[in-house]
Amino acid sequence: MNVQSPVALPAPQLVLDALPDPLVVLDREDRICMVNSAAEDFFQVGAQVLLRHKLSDLVPFSSPVLQSVRQVRETSSVVNEYAVGMGTPRLGGERTVDLQTAPLGEDAQFVIMLLLRRSVAHKLGHQLSHQGAARSVSGMAAMLAHEIKNPLAGIRGAAQLLEPSVTDSDRVLTRLICDETDRIHKLVDQMEVFSDERPLERKPLNIHVVLDHVKKLLRASHGASLSIREEYDPSLPFVLGNFDQLVQVFLNLGKNAAEALQQGGRNSESAEILFTTAFRPGIKLQVAGSTERVSLPLEICVSDNGPGISEDLLPHIFEPFVTSKPQGRGLGLALVAKVVRDHGGTIECQAGRRGTTFRTLLPMIAPDMDSEDEIAGGIQR
């Protein structure tokens, strides 16, 4: 009988050095006690020098990095920060990372920090590109409404005047002119929604009430056989939102998921849409155009196990007129992005070969508005 000798595990430092992203471990006094090779490259100094310094020696005193470490020690929970500036005289002013900070050991006596450099462009693009797309289509919609609607009315009126005086064969053409102008008119009407920049009428809402209403609408339009499963966090705080517009957001996402399941040929037993909610207190994002970092702890995901989205289409999924549907106009997800932006949130799409997840992050209601009267009124439409 041959007995294989156990394989010796690599030394911990070898494991850390194999990581492609910088990793730093801090002790209870925020002194650096462990780094990997990627951290040496990032800070442009050797490990022996780094181990003689505190974290505050490497980053500006007002850096969100220091705030994240304090929050980890206070809450003993993981904190994520996106697009954190790490610029110093040594590193330069353009260094930006995604930061994951987590407790290590009892009472967070050690803190581990992972700096994700390569994901910055990808993350920032997902968080902000669709907002720029929504803003650009807003201006285009306003221009189209003004420049196209009036000529369309004239064209349609002229075709109607000609119709009684032409032959039957020509009447087909005048009818075609009317039908096509009506179709363009409807398209412009849809785009006008993007040019509406009036402040939203918002109230405290239970997001689960919104999702339950969406489920009823989906089953009414796609049949009771549509499998919709939910995994909710029952303790989720209220969101300050507009009921009708949030219903439109998640109804669009739900319809896309249902259509993806149909296009993918999933049988009724395996096809499924999943609604999930969660509270993510550590997620903060920088608001476009300012240095303010906003907490977006309310996470709502709509997932399906359909065929997914192609890699070529994924980076442009929230742009107007981008669609994979043969008869689609490509405005649904652009509208979703606009409404989410108007609510102070963000949305991103994560897709694989088998399945797609749309992840929406929204701010929770301000504490000074959390009254029983306001909340009761917010649940109603």
N, C-alpha and C positions, 0 to 999 in steps of 0.2 A: 504494500500500500504506500503510494507516494503522498507525502504530506508537503504541501507548498509552504514555504516560509513566508511569514507576513511581510508585506511590502512596507518599507520604512516611509513614513510620512515626511514631506519636505519641511524644512525649518519654517517657522512662521514668517520670518523676514523674506524668505524666498517667495512665499505666497503673496505677501503685500507688494513686493517689487514686480510681480507678474501683472498686477492690476494696471490698466492703461491710464486710469484717472488718478489725480493726486489724492492722497489720503493722509490725514493728520489726526493724531490722538492727543487729547489734552488731559492733564491731571486736574485735581480739584482746585488748583490755583491758576488754571488756564495756562500752565506751562506745557510746552510741546514735549511729549515724552516718547513719541514714535511717529515716524514718517516713512513713506516709501520712495522709490526712485523717481516716480512721476512728480511727487511733491518737490523733490530737489530741483527737477527741471523747471517746474512751474515758478518756484520762488527764486530760482537762479542762484542757489546757494546750497552748500553741502549739508548733509544730515548733522554732522558734528556741530556746525554753527547753529542750525535750526534748533537743536536740542538745548541750546543755552538761552533760548528766548521764550517770552510769552507771546500768545497770539496777538495781543495788543501792540507788540513791537512790529508786526508785519502788516497790519491793516489800519486804516484811519480810525480815529477814536469814535466816529459816528457811524461806522460801518454796520450794515445789517447783519454781518457775520457775528459780531459780538452780541447783538441782540438775540440772534438765534441760539447761541450757546447759553445765554442767560435763561431763555425760555425753556430750553431742554432741561436745565438743572431745576427750574421751578416746577415743571410739569411732569418730568420723567417720561416724556413722549417724543416721538420723532417730529422734526420740524423741516419743512421743505421751503426753500426760497428760490424763485426763478429770476434770472437776469440780474444777478447781484454784481455790482461793480467791485473789482478788486484792485483798482488802479492805485499805485504808490510811485514815489520817485524811482524806486528800484525796478518795479514791474512795468511802469508806463501807465498811461491813463485810459487805455482802451481794453483792459482785461475784464471780461465778463464771464461769469460762471453760473451754473445752476448748483445750488448748495443743498446737500442732504446732511442733516445733523441728527445724531441719535445718542441716547444714553448708553453707557457701557459700565456694567457693574451695579452694585446696590446703591440706591440713592443718587444715581448719576454721578458717582465720584470720578468717573472718567467720561469723556465725551469724544465720540468719533465723528469726524467731518470728512465728507466725500465731495470733491469739487468736480463737477461734470462739465468739462470744457467743450467737448465735441457736440453736445446736445444743445448748445446755446442757440445757434442759428435756427435749428429745427424747432425748438420750443418757442422761441420768440416769434418765428414765422407763424406757427400755429395759433399763438395767442393774439397776434396783432394784425396779420395779413388780411384776415376776413373782416376786421373792423375797417381797415382801409378800403377794402372792396365795397363794403356797405356804404361808406361815405362817398366813394366815387360814383356809385350807381345812383345815389341820392341826387347829385347834381345833374347826372345824365337824365334821370326821370323827369326832373323839373323842366329841363330843356325840351325833352320830347313832348311833354304834355302841351307846352306852349306852341312849339313849332309844327307839330304834326296833326293835332286834333282839328284845328280850324281848316286846313286844306282837306282833311279827310271828309269833313262835313260837306264841303263844296263838291268834292268828287262824287260822293254818294247822292247828293241832291241833283247833280247834273245827270247821273245815270237814271234816276227815277223819272226825270222830266223826259228823257229820251225813250223810255221803255214803251209808252203807249203808241209811239209813232214809228216803231221799227217792226220788221218782219219777225215771225216766230223764231227763225234761226238766229237772228241778231239779238232777240230778247234773252236768249241764253247768256249772251256776253254781258248784257247790262245787269242781269241777275248775278253773274259772277263778280262783276265790279262791286255791287252792293255787299255781297257776302264777304269778299276779301277786305273791303273797308271796315266792315263790322268786326272782322277778326283782328285787324290791326288796332282798331279802337279798343277792343277788350284787352289786348296786350299792353297798350299804353295805360289803361286803367289800372292794371296790375302793377305796373312800374311806378305809378304815382304814389303808391304806398310808401316807397322808399324816400320820397321827397317830403314826407310829413315829419317835421322835426319839432312838433309841439310837445311840451312836457307831458309825460304819461300821468294819468290818474291812477295812483297806486294805493293799495291798502295792505295791511298785514294779511298774509295768506298762508294756509297750510298747504304745502306743495303736494301732499298726498291727496288732498281733495281735488286738485288740478289733475293729477295723474289718474285718479279713479274716473273722473269725467272723460278723460281721453280714452281710457279703456272701453267705456260704454260706447263712445262714438266709433271706435275701431271695430268693435264687434258688430255694431249696427251696419257698418259699410262693408265689412269683409266676412261676415257670418260668424255664428257662435262657435264654429269649429276652430277659429283662429286661436292658437295657444299663446296666452299671455301670462307670464309668471312675474311675480314681484318679490323683491327682497328689500324691505323698507327698514330704516332706522326709526323706530316709533318716537324717539326723543328728539327728532330733528326740530330745530327752532323755526319760527315763522320767517317768511321772506316778504319783503315789501315789494309787491308787484301788481300787475294788471291781470286779472283773472282771464279775460278773453284772449289777451295776447299770449300769455303763457300756455293756455290751452292750444293756441294755434302753433306755437313752437313745438310742443311735444306731440301734437297730432300730426304735423308734417313729418317729424322723425319716425313716429309709429307707422305712418302710411308708407314711408320709404322702406322701412324694415319689412312690412308685409309684402310689398311689391318685390323686394329683393328675394324673399323666400319663394314667391311664386316663379320668378324668373330663374331661380336656381334649381327649380324642380324638386325641392324638398318635399317628401311625403308628409301627410298631416300628422303623423306620429312623431317625427323627428323635428319638424319645423317649430321654432319657438322664438317669441319676442320676450326679452327680459327687461323689466324696469327695476332699477336699484337706486336707493338713496343712501347717503352716508354723510357723516360730519367729519370734515378734515380740518381741524383747527390750525394745522401748521402751514397751510398753503397761502402764500401771499404773492401778488403780482404787481408789477409796476404799471401804473396807469399811463397810457400813451400821452405824450406831450407834457409830462410833468415828472417830478422826482418822487411823487407820493406812491407809497406801497399800500395796497388795499388787501384786506383779508377776505378771501372768498371760500368760506368753510363749507357751504352747502353744495354737495355733489349729487347730481342727478344723471344717471346713465340710461340710455336706451340702446339695447344690444339685440342683435339677431345672429343666427347661425347659418346665414345665407352664404352666397359665393364670395362675398367681400367686394372690395373696390380695387381697381387696378392701381399699381404704383404710379403710373403716369398721371392718373386723374387725381389722386389723393391730395397733392399739394395745392390744387386749385379748386377743391370741392366746394368752398364757400364763395367762390367768385360768380358773378352773374353770367348767365348763358352757358354755364358748364354743367353738363348732364350726361349720364350714361343711358338714359331712357330714350327709346326711339321717337316717342311723341312728346318728350319733355321739353320745357322751355328754359330750364336751368335757373329759375328764380326762387324756388322754394327754400333752398338752403341759404341763399343770399338774404332772404327775408328773415329766416331763423337767426342768422348772425346779427342782423340789425336789431331785432327785438331783444336778443340777449344783451347786446351792447347797450341798448337803451335802459336795461335793468341794471347796468353796472357790472355785468358778468362777462364771462368768456366761454367759448365752446371750441372743442377740438374733436377730430375724428381719428380713431385708431382702427385700422383694418388689417386683417390677415387673409390667408387663403380661404378660410372658412369662418366668416363672421365679421361683423362690423359693430363698433361701439361709438356712439356719440356721447361725449362727456361734457356736461354743462356745469360750470361753477358759478354760483351766485352768492352775493353778500347776504348775511343774515340781517334781520331787522334791528334797527338801532334800539338800545336798551330803553331810552326814554319814550319810545312809542309802544312798548309792550304792555298795554293796558287791556283789561278784559273787554271793554266796550269796542276798542279798535280791532281787536282780534276777532271778536264775534262778527263785526261788520265785514271783516276781510274775508271770511269764509264764504260769504254770499257773493253772488255775481253783481 
